[in-house]
């Protein structure tokens, strides 16, 4: 399906984006976006696909009848080792084309290594392939020197007073809360406002966190 100029205008309105906001997210100039919306330019299919993908990543749905709406918010729960793998697949599938940031807080990487198991090497290699396209930041407890994702992620230490036993991930419009017990449970909320709130909280912690000494990695 090819989106129309009216759908582009409507999607921007739903997200409260101006043409500059859409330009920043797509790499297409604001002038070109204005010409497309005004019908002055017949854009290439690839240009429309880029715009559509950007809107869809932001939670917008399009129909063939020239309509546009916000995608219904979703909550997905992953459990057990197979669920843990599915969660990491979701992270990869979400960012592999559009890129973006993956923010992880309150992490003891030993839990992740344990539950990734035989999938660890596969996950590391595919994330390394995205290096430069994604921004991957991980907050760990001060003094922790276990950095298995150092080839594609940046680590920082947060003080023990700020460190929590409940890790969370923020990627695209998703927030994932992770509970480790006898088996892991991961609750993923696809809510743009919730993800934005946790992203801001993460950044506040990141700004005061201490850079790690990767040379001390074990």
ROMARTI-585774 format. One record per residue (C-alpha): residue in three letters; x, y, z. Coordinates in nm, 4 decimals, padded with zeros to 6 digits. Layout:
BEGIN
R  residu         x         y         z
R     ALA         X         Y         Z
...
This chain:
BEGIN
R  residu         x         y         z
R     UNK   00.0000   00.0000   00.0000
R     UNK   00.1288   00.3476  -00.0884
R     UNK   00.0402   00.6193   00.1587
R     UNK  -00.1096   00.9449   00.0383
R     UNK  -00.0317   01.3098   00.1071
R     UNK  -00.3465   01.3317   00.3210
R     UNK  -00.2299   01.0366   00.5308
R     UNK   00.1102   01.1975   00.5825
R     UNK  -00.0546   01.5170   00.7064
R     UNK  -00.2932   01.3177   00.9244
R     UNK  -00.0159   01.1051   01.0763
R     UNK   00.1858   01.4146   01.1613
R     UNK  -00.1187   01.5624   01.3286
R     UNK  -00.1765   01.2532   01.5414
R     UNK   00.1847   01.2596   01.6579
R     UNK   00.1957   01.6368   01.6912
R     UNK   00.4953   01.6472   01.4558
R     UNK   00.5694   01.9391   01.2265
R     UNK   00.7394   01.8892   00.8915
R     UNK   01.0775   01.9494   01.0548
R     UNK   01.0142   01.6690   01.3043
R     UNK   00.9365   01.4283   01.0214
R     UNK   01.2427   01.5487   00.8342
R     UNK   01.4685   01.4817   01.1328
R     UNK   01.3378   01.1257   01.1632
R     UNK   01.3496   01.0341   00.7938
R     UNK   01.6428   01.2307   00.6562
R     UNK   01.4105   01.3787   00.3937
R     UNK   01.4216   01.7565   00.3761
R     UNK   01.1314   01.9534   00.5216
R     UNK   01.0981   02.1303   00.1854
R     UNK   01.0518   01.7968   00.0072
R     UNK   00.7989   01.6830   00.2657
R     UNK   00.6047   02.0056   00.2172
R     UNK   00.6038   01.9557  -00.1606
R     UNK   00.4801   01.5979  -00.1214
R     UNK   00.1997   01.7016   00.1130
R     UNK   00.0944   01.9857  -00.1203
R     UNK   00.0914   01.7604  -00.4240
R     UNK   00.3669   01.9588  -00.5941
R     UNK   00.6005   01.6612  -00.6132
R     UNK   00.5480   01.2992  -00.7128
R     UNK   00.7830   01.1199  -00.4734
R     UNK   00.9662   00.7964  -00.5396
R     UNK   00.8209   00.4803  -00.3921
R     UNK   01.1274   00.4455  -00.1704
R     UNK   01.0678   00.7928  -00.0255
R     UNK   00.7080   00.7104   00.0632
R     UNK   00.8194   00.3785   00.2129
R     UNK   01.0676   00.5593   00.4371
R     UNK   00.8005   00.8013   00.5554
R     UNK   00.5494   00.5217   00.6138
R     UNK   00.8001   00.3099   00.8094
R     UNK   00.8866   00.6086   01.0289
R     UNK   00.5213   00.6665   01.1136
R     UNK   00.4562   00.2974   01.1755
R     UNK   00.7548   00.2803   01.4126
R     UNK   00.5933   00.5691   01.6013
R     UNK   00.2674   00.3757   01.6429
R     UNK   00.0651   00.4847   01.3394
R     UNK  -00.1468   00.2527   01.1229
R     UNK  -00.2615   00.3200   00.7660
R     UNK  -00.5423   00.1623   00.5657
R     UNK  -00.6042   00.1434   00.1918
R     UNK  -00.9046   00.3743   00.2322
R     UNK  -00.6945   00.6830   00.2983
R     UNK  -00.7390   00.6587   00.6747
R     UNK  -00.4808   00.6907   00.9476
R     UNK  -00.4979   00.6095   01.3179
R     UNK  -00.2868   00.5340   01.6202
R     UNK  -00.2042   00.1673   01.6631
R     UNK  -00.3715   00.0131   01.9651
R     UNK  -00.1312  -00.0089   02.2559
R     UNK  -00.0115  -00.3592   02.3309
R     UNK   00.1198  -00.5534   02.6279
R     UNK   00.3120  -00.8740   02.5598
R     UNK   00.4534  -01.1110   02.8216
R     UNK   00.7447  -01.3461   02.7550
R     UNK   00.8266  -01.6261   02.9985
R     UNK   01.0903  -01.8951   03.0345
R     UNK   01.4002  -01.9493   02.8252
R     UNK   01.2098  -01.9635   02.4962
R     UNK   01.0334  -01.6413   02.5884
R     UNK   01.3672  -01.4835   02.6736
R     UNK   01.4909  -01.5679   02.3239
R     UNK   01.1719  -01.4313   02.1682
R     UNK   01.2219  -01.1058   02.3558
R     UNK   01.5723  -01.0621   02.2173
R     UNK   01.4403  -01.1446   01.8715
R     UNK   01.1859  -00.8657   01.9181
R     UNK   01.4591  -00.6184   02.0080
R     UNK   01.6560  -00.7102   01.6980
R     UNK   01.3569  -00.7079   01.4626
R     UNK   01.2443  -00.3723   01.6017
R     UNK   01.5734  -00.1901   01.5424
R     UNK   01.7424  -00.3744   01.2557
R     UNK   01.5932  -00.1551   00.9811
R     UNK   01.5167   00.1758   01.1494
R     UNK   01.8040   00.1814   01.3998
R     UNK   01.7645   00.3955   01.7095
R     UNK   01.8588   00.3565   02.0724
R     UNK   01.8475   00.0588   02.3069
R     UNK   01.8717   00.1655   02.6691
R     UNK   01.9176  -00.0887   02.9472
R     UNK   01.9227  -00.0174   03.3207
R     UNK   01.9730  -00.2109   03.6463
R     UNK   02.1509  -00.4948   03.4738
R     UNK   02.3476  -00.7861   03.6072
R     UNK   02.4735  -00.9269   03.2782
R     UNK   02.5239  -01.2685   03.4343
R     UNK   02.1461  -01.3184   03.4357
R     UNK   02.1315  -01.2381   03.0662
R     UNK   02.4190  -01.4692   02.9820
R     UNK   02.2538  -01.7488   03.1809
R     UNK   01.9201  -01.7265   03.0026
R     UNK   02.0508  -01.6515   02.6551
R     UNK   02.2576  -01.9688   02.6785
R     UNK   02.3282  -02.1138   02.3353
R     UNK   02.1760  -01.8046   02.1696
R     UNK   02.4365  -01.5720   02.3211
R     UNK   02.6888  -01.5859   02.0355
R     UNK   02.4160  -01.5417   01.7728
R     UNK   02.2734  -01.2391   01.9513
R     UNK   02.6133  -01.0768   01.9985
R     UNK   02.7033  -01.1184   01.6319
R     UNK   02.3787  -00.9723   01.4992
R     UNK   02.4007  -00.6739   01.7332
R     UNK   02.7632  -00.6155   01.6354
R     UNK   02.6447  -00.6028   01.2742
R     UNK   02.4192  -00.3098   01.3691
R     UNK   02.6988  -00.1108   01.5349
R     UNK   02.6910   00.2429   01.4019
R     UNK   02.3230   00.2124   01.3182
R     UNK   02.2089   00.1776   01.6771
R     UNK   02.3003   00.3400   02.0073
R     UNK   02.3243   00.0785   02.2819
R     UNK   02.3729   00.1963   02.6413
R     UNK   02.3802  -00.0197   02.9535
R     UNK   02.3781   00.0899   03.3184
R     UNK   02.5280  -00.1580   03.5645
R     UNK   02.6083  -00.1518   03.9368
R     UNK   02.9232   00.0393   04.0312
R     UNK   03.2275  -00.1852   04.0416
R     UNK   03.0773  -00.4588   03.8197
R     UNK   03.3407  -00.5562   03.5626
R     UNK   03.1461  -00.8075   03.3570
R     UNK   03.0888  -00.6508   03.0117
R     UNK   02.9796  -00.9196   02.7605
R     UNK   02.8269  -00.6637   02.5199
R     UNK   03.1302  -00.4365   02.5055
R     UNK   03.1735  -00.4950   02.1303
R     UNK   02.8531  -00.3090   02.0487
R     UNK   02.7373  -00.1328   02.3675
R     UNK   02.8616   00.1389   02.6004
R     UNK   02.8569   00.0704   02.9749
R     UNK   02.8421   00.3057   03.2701
R     UNK   02.8313   00.2451   03.6439
R     UNK   02.5522   00.3738   03.8641
R     UNK   02.5869   00.3946   04.2408
R     UNK   02.4445   00.1191   04.4549
R     UNK   02.1870   00.3635   04.5887
R     UNK   02.0362   00.4056   04.2423
R     UNK   02.0702   00.0434   04.1344
R     UNK   01.7527  -00.1686   04.1374
R     UNK   01.6968  -00.5432   04.1125
R     UNK   01.4416  -00.4934   03.8319
R     UNK   01.6094  -00.4329   03.4941
R     UNK   01.4335  -00.2489   03.2155
R     UNK   01.4853  -00.1987   02.8434
R     UNK   01.3663   00.0938   02.6341
R     UNK   01.3691   00.0531   02.2553
R     UNK   01.1563   00.2267   01.9917
R     UNK   00.8165   00.2840   02.1588
R     UNK   00.8565  -00.0127   02.3925
R     UNK   00.9386  -00.0516   02.7587
R     UNK   01.0368  -00.3986   02.8807
R     UNK   01.0392  -00.4781   03.2526
R     UNK   01.2328  -00.7905   03.3466
R     UNK   01.1690  -01.0132   03.6474
R     UNK   01.4179  -01.2880   03.7277
R     UNK   01.3103  -01.5784   03.9448
R     UNK   01.3201  -01.9488   03.8838
R     UNK   01.2406  -01.8529   03.5262
R     UNK   01.2444  -01.5045   03.3699
R     UNK   00.9304  -01.3037   03.2978
R     UNK   00.9484  -01.0063   03.0646
R     UNK   00.6582  -00.7629   03.0297
R     UNK   00.6762  -00.5444   02.7177
R     UNK   00.4525  -00.2381   02.6965
R     UNK   00.4155  -00.0823   02.3531
R     UNK   00.3156   00.2640   02.4751
R     UNK   00.4951   00.5636   02.3289
R     UNK   00.4361   00.7880   02.6330
R     UNK   00.5581   00.5217   02.8775
R     UNK   00.8705   00.4547   02.6722
R     UNK   00.9417   00.8284   02.6515
R     UNK   00.9129   00.8636   03.0289
R     UNK   01.1554   00.5803   03.0999
R     UNK   01.3900   00.7047   02.8283
R     UNK   01.4097   01.0405   03.0058
R     UNK   01.4700   00.8698   03.3420
R     UNK   01.7442   00.6578   03.1900
R     UNK   01.9145   00.9629   03.0417
R     UNK   01.9106   01.1410   03.3768
R     UNK   02.0893   00.8435   03.5356
R     UNK   02.3276   00.8086   03.2417
R     UNK   02.4344   01.1703   03.2719
R     UNK   02.5520   01.1212   03.6313
R     UNK   02.6858   00.7668   03.5867
R     UNK   03.0565   00.6863   03.5854
R     UNK   03.2326   00.5628   03.2741
R     UNK   03.3519   00.2061   03.3185
R     UNK   03.7074   00.0805   03.2917
R     UNK   03.6662  -00.1723   03.0137
R     UNK   04.0258  -00.2806   03.0608
R     UNK   03.9101  -00.4408   03.3865
R     UNK   03.6590  -00.6649   03.2094
R     UNK   03.6408  -01.0247   03.3264
